[in-house]
Amino acid sequence: MSVLTEQQLRLARASLAGGASFSQALAETAPEAVGTRAVLGAGRQVRSAVGGAGPLLQPLLDDPQITDILINGSRGIWVDRGEGLERVGGVHQLFSHEDDVRALAVRLAAACGQRLDDQSPIADGTFAGGMRLHAVLPPLAAEGPLISLRTQRQVIFDLDELTAVGTIPASLRHVVDALLERRANVIISGATGSGKTTLLAAILSSVTLQERILIIEESAELRPRHPHVVHLQVRRANVQGIGEVTMSDLVRAAMRMRPDRIVLGECRGAEVREVLSALNTGHEGGWATIHANSASDVPTRLVALGALAGMSESVVAAQAASALDAVVHVRRRGAHRFISEIATMERSSGELIARPAVVFSGTELRFGPSWPSLTQRLGLAG
């Protein structure tokens, strides 16, 4: 016997949940697996179904080209191999019933330490290997249980590799190097899947070995190749609504942990107040990412996030213009991801603006009005 049916896998899960040993569950589920090879094969399949992603979904996770897996109840599975979303064929073989999808979602949530049930119908967590999970149960999800998986590949690119594939245009490589070496405070902006985390991981991997990097994230995704990296992760409130540790709490804690560089995996809430305060009080060389459609949209995003922390627009403008040296915007065009713009943050009539320093269209490099000030800050020849 080589493959167990979905019904047999459900029976195996039920047997184990009822207290049966693994051998008992296998014997009850697949009595025809009498040979050693058949027993080992069935055993691996049951273990995968009980504690992992399942024998039919696991190959998708193992595919090095796939970055995202989206399961829409029992109606379809979509993956992203770098060219946009595409539907996986033979979906009926993966999940024939919504109960199978729900069982998988609950199992995956439990594996990364999150609760997912009718009382807590949304789960967001990260596995030890870095894979990110987001799951939503009905009735919040109208199409049935929804599972979103974003894989974290073990390969971390360096700056030379990103330059070779064009993510860092060769004509801008010296600027990226200078941002790192001159300890500039930088925000990397871009849309979802544009390569912000990949670029930031490569940059942090090039930090000198004598520096201590402290990374603050909702869940640990940044894995730079560096000997002195420590992570802080948020903790959500328990079922009684207590015990929460927010990003703002972690930023305040990070400032007392002797960091050489404070890195915010993603700036998305009221923690922007603590980040801007930290970068304005001598903590140089800080990096963060933010979702935005262009560099010119970053000021609006910062003002909106600052409002969540009770900061007025003028205060955000003053703090950001003083703290941030540059915005690096990355764009995705098909499978190609590349730095499309570098801008500086300035105040104009009390308003925060991102003034272009250099714009790369994919073929042509154009210098903007803030190029002289950026080159002066970075010690580059104009």
LINFENPE-V464709 format. One record per residue. N is the residue number from 0. RES is the residue in one letter. PHI is phi as a letter, one per 40 degrees, with the letter a starting at -180 (NA if undefined). NEAR is the number of other ideal C-beta (glycine too) atoms within 10 Angstrom. Layout:
n->{N & N}
res->{RES & RES}
phi->{PHI & PHI}
near->{NEAR & NEAR}
//
This chain:
n->{0 & 1 & 2 & 3 & 4 & 5 & 6 & 7 & 8 & 9 & 10 & 11 & 12 & 13 & 14 & 15 & 16 & 17 & 18 & 19 & 20 & 21 & 22 & 23 & 24 & 25 & 26 & 27 & 28 & 29 & 30 & 31 & 32 & 33 & 34 & 35 & 36 & 37 & 38 & 39 & 40 & 41 & 42 & 43 & 44 & 45 & 46 & 47 & 48 & 49 & 50 & 51 & 52 & 53 & 54 & 55 & 56 & 57 & 58 & 59 & 60 & 61 & 62 & 63 & 64 & 65 & 66 & 67 & 68 & 69 & 70 & 71 & 72 & 73 & 74 & 75 & 76 & 77 & 78 & 79 & 80 & 81 & 82 & 83 & 84 & 85 & 86 & 87 & 88 & 89 & 90 & 91 & 92 & 93 & 94 & 95 & 96 & 97 & 98 & 99 & 100 & 101 & 102 & 103 & 104 & 105 & 106 & 107 & 108 & 109 & 110 & 111 & 112 & 113 & 114 & 115 & 116 & 117 & 118 & 119 & 120 & 121 & 122 & 123 & 124 & 125 & 126 & 127 & 128 & 129 & 130 & 131 & 132 & 133 & 134 & 135 & 136 & 137 & 138 & 139 & 140 & 141 & 142 & 143 & 144 & 145 & 146 & 147 & 148 & 149 & 150 & 151 & 152 & 153 & 154 & 155 & 156 & 157 & 158 & 159 & 160 & 161 & 162 & 163 & 164 & 165 & 166 & 167 & 168 & 169 & 170 & 171 & 172 & 173 & 174 & 175 & 176 & 177 & 178 & 179 & 180 & 181 & 182 & 183 & 184 & 185 & 186 & 187 & 188 & 189 & 190 & 191 & 192 & 193 & 194 & 195 & 196 & 197 & 198 & 199 & 200 & 201 & 202 & 203 & 204 & 205 & 206 & 207 & 208 & 209 & 210 & 211 & 212 & 213 & 214 & 215 & 216 & 217 & 218 & 219 & 220 & 221 & 222 & 223 & 224 & 225 & 226 & 227 & 228 & 229 & 230 & 231 & 232 & 233 & 234 & 235 & 236 & 237 & 238 & 239 & 240 & 241 & 242 & 243 & 244 & 245 & 246 & 247 & 248 & 249 & 250 & 251 & 252 & 253 & 254 & 255 & 256 & 257 & 258 & 259 & 260 & 261 & 262 & 263 & 264 & 265 & 266 & 267 & 268 & 269 & 270 & 271 & 272 & 273 & 274 & 275 & 276 & 277 & 278 & 279 & 280 & 281 & 282 & 283 & 284 & 285 & 286 & 287 & 288 & 289 & 290 & 291 & 292 & 293 & 294 & 295 & 296 & 297 & 298 & 299 & 300 & 301 & 302 & 303 & 304 & 305 & 306 & 307 & 308 & 309 & 310 & 311 & 312 & 313 & 314 & 315 & 316 & 317 & 318 & 319 & 320 & 321 & 322 & 323 & 324 & 325 & 326 & 327 & 328 & 329 & 330 & 331 & 332 & 333 & 334 & 335 & 336 & 337 & 338 & 339 & 340 & 341 & 342 & 343 & 344 & 345 & 346 & 347 & 348 & 349 & 350 & 351 & 352 & 353 & 354 & 355 & 356 & 357 & 358 & 359 & 360 & 361 & 362 & 363 & 364 & 365 & 366 & 367 & 368 & 369 & 370 & 371 & 372 & 373 & 374 & 375 & 376 & 377 & 378 & 379 & 380 & 381}
res->{M & S & V & L & T & E & Q & Q & L & R & L & A & R & A & S & L & A & G & G & A & S & F & S & Q & A & L & A & E & T & A & P & E & A & V & G & T & R & A & V & L & G & A & G & R & Q & V & R & S & A & V & G & G & A & G & P & L & L & Q & P & L & L & D & D & P & Q & I & T & D & I & L & I & N & G & S & R & G & I & W & V & D & R & G & E & G & L & E & R & V & G & G & V & H & Q & L & F & S & H & E & D & D & V & R & A & L & A & V & R & L & A & A & A & C & G & Q & R & L & D & D & Q & S & P & I & A & D & G & T & F & A & G & G & M & R & L & H & A & V & L & P & P & L & A & A & E & G & P & L & I & S & L & R & T & Q & R & Q & V & I & F & D & L & D & E & L & T & A & V & G & T & I & P & A & S & L & R & H & V & V & D & A & L & L & E & R & R & A & N & V & I & I & S & G & A & T & G & S & G & K & T & T & L & L & A & A & I & L & S & S & V & T & L & Q & E & R & I & L & I & I & E & E & S & A & E & L & R & P & R & H & P & H & V & V & H & L & Q & V & R & R & A & N & V & Q & G & I & G & E & V & T & M & S & D & L & V & R & A & A & M & R & M & R & P & D & R & I & V & L & G & E & C & R & G & A & E & V & R & E & V & L & S & A & L & N & T & G & H & E & G & G & W & A & T & I & H & A & N & S & A & S & D & V & P & T & R & L & V & A & L & G & A & L & A & G & M & S & E & S & V & V & A & A & Q & A & A & S & A & L & D & A & V & V & H & V & R & R & R & G & A & H & R & F & I & S & E & I & A & T & M & E & R & S & S & G & E & L & I & A & R & P & A & V & V & F & S & G & T & E & L & R & F & G & P & S & W & P & S & L & T & Q & R & L & G & L & A & G}
phi->{NA & b & b & c & c & c & c & c & c & c & c & c & c & c & c & c & c & c & h & c & c & c & c & c & c & c & c & c & c & b & c & c & c & c & c & d & c & c & c & c & c & c & c & c & c & c & d & c & c & c & b & b & c & h & c & c & c & d & d & c & c & c & c & c & c & c & b & b & b & b & b & b & f & c & c & i & b & b & b & b & b & h & b & h & c & b & c & c & c & g & c & c & c & c & a & c & a & c & c & c & c & c & c & c & c & c & c & c & c & c & c & b & g & b & c & a & a & c & c & b & c & b & b & b & a & b & c & d & c & h & c & c & b & b & b & b & b & c & c & c & c & c & c & h & d & b & b & b & b & b & c & b & c & c & c & b & c & b & c & c & c & c & c & c & c & g & c & b & d & d & c & b & d & c & c & c & d & c & d & c & c & c & f & c & c & b & b & c & b & i & c & c & g & c & h & c & c & c & c & c & c & c & c & c & c & c & c & d & c & c & c & c & b & b & b & b & a & c & a & c & b & c & b & c & c & a & c & b & b & b & b & b & b & c & b & c & c & c & c & c & g & b & g & c & b & c & c & c & c & c & c & c & c & c & c & b & b & f & c & c & a & c & b & b & d & a & c & a & a & c & c & d & c & c & c & c & c & c & c & c & b & g & c & c & g & c & b & a & b & a & c & a & c & a & c & c & c & c & d & c & c & c & c & c & c & c & c & c & c & g & c & c & c & c & c & d & c & c & c & c & c & c & c & b & c & a & b & b & b & b & b & b & b & g & c & c & b & a & c & b & a & b & b & b & c & b & b & b & f & g & b & c & b & b & c & c & b & a & b & b & c & h & b & b & b & b & c & b & c & c & d & d & c & c & c & c & c & c & g & b & c & c}
near->{16 & 9 & 11 & 21 & 11 & 17 & 10 & 19 & 23 & 17 & 17 & 25 & 18 & 13 & 20 & 20 & 10 & 9 & 8 & 16 & 10 & 14 & 10 & 13 & 22 & 23 & 14 & 14 & 24 & 23 & 9 & 8 & 20 & 9 & 10 & 8 & 10 & 14 & 16 & 11 & 18 & 21 & 17 & 12 & 25 & 24 & 15 & 16 & 26 & 18 & 13 & 16 & 21 & 23 & 19 & 20 & 22 & 14 & 11 & 18 & 15 & 10 & 13 & 10 & 11 & 20 & 16 & 17 & 21 & 18 & 26 & 19 & 20 & 20 & 12 & 15 & 22 & 16 & 19 & 18 & 14 & 14 & 9 & 11 & 10 & 11 & 11 & 18 & 8 & 8 & 17 & 9 & 10 & 20 & 27 & 14 & 13 & 17 & 13 & 19 & 25 & 21 & 19 & 21 & 24 & 18 & 17 & 23 & 23 & 14 & 16 & 16 & 11 & 20 & 16 & 23 & 11 & 8 & 7 & 13 & 17 & 15 & 23 & 17 & 21 & 20 & 17 & 9 & 11 & 16 & 21 & 19 & 21 & 17 & 25 & 19 & 22 & 15 & 7 & 10 & 19 & 9 & 13 & 20 & 26 & 20 & 25 & 16 & 22 & 20 & 21 & 17 & 15 & 9 & 7 & 17 & 20 & 15 & 18 & 11 & 13 & 22 & 17 & 12 & 11 & 13 & 19 & 26 & 18 & 10 & 10 & 19 & 15 & 12 & 23 & 22 & 16 & 17 & 22 & 20 & 14 & 14 & 16 & 20 & 25 & 21 & 29 & 24 & 27 & 25 & 15 & 9 & 15 & 23 & 21 & 25 & 20 & 18 & 25 & 24 & 20 & 23 & 23 & 22 & 17 & 16 & 22 & 9 & 7 & 8 & 15 & 15 & 22 & 24 & 25 & 29 & 20 & 19 & 18 & 19 & 19 & 24 & 19 & 18 & 13 & 18 & 8 & 12 & 20 & 12 & 17 & 19 & 15 & 16 & 12 & 15 & 11 & 10 & 9 & 6 & 7 & 7 & 10 & 11 & 14 & 17 & 24 & 18 & 16 & 21 & 22 & 14 & 14 & 22 & 16 & 7 & 11 & 8 & 20 & 16 & 21 & 24 & 24 & 27 & 23 & 20 & 21 & 16 & 14 & 16 & 24 & 29 & 20 & 23 & 28 & 28 & 15 & 20 & 22 & 15 & 9 & 7 & 20 & 14 & 22 & 23 & 25 & 23 & 25 & 21 & 16 & 23 & 14 & 17 & 26 & 17 & 16 & 26 & 25 & 14 & 18 & 28 & 20 & 12 & 21 & 22 & 14 & 13 & 16 & 9 & 20 & 11 & 17 & 13 & 15 & 22 & 24 & 17 & 21 & 27 & 17 & 13 & 20 & 27 & 21 & 23 & 28 & 27 & 28 & 22 & 20 & 17 & 10 & 8 & 11 & 13 & 22 & 21 & 24 & 22 & 23 & 25 & 28 & 22 & 24 & 18 & 15 & 10 & 6 & 9 & 12 & 23 & 18 & 28 & 18 & 21 & 24 & 21 & 16 & 19 & 11 & 12 & 6 & 7 & 13 & 11 & 14 & 17 & 12 & 21 & 19 & 12 & 14 & 25 & 17 & 10 & 17 & 19 & 9 & 14 & 5 & 8}
//
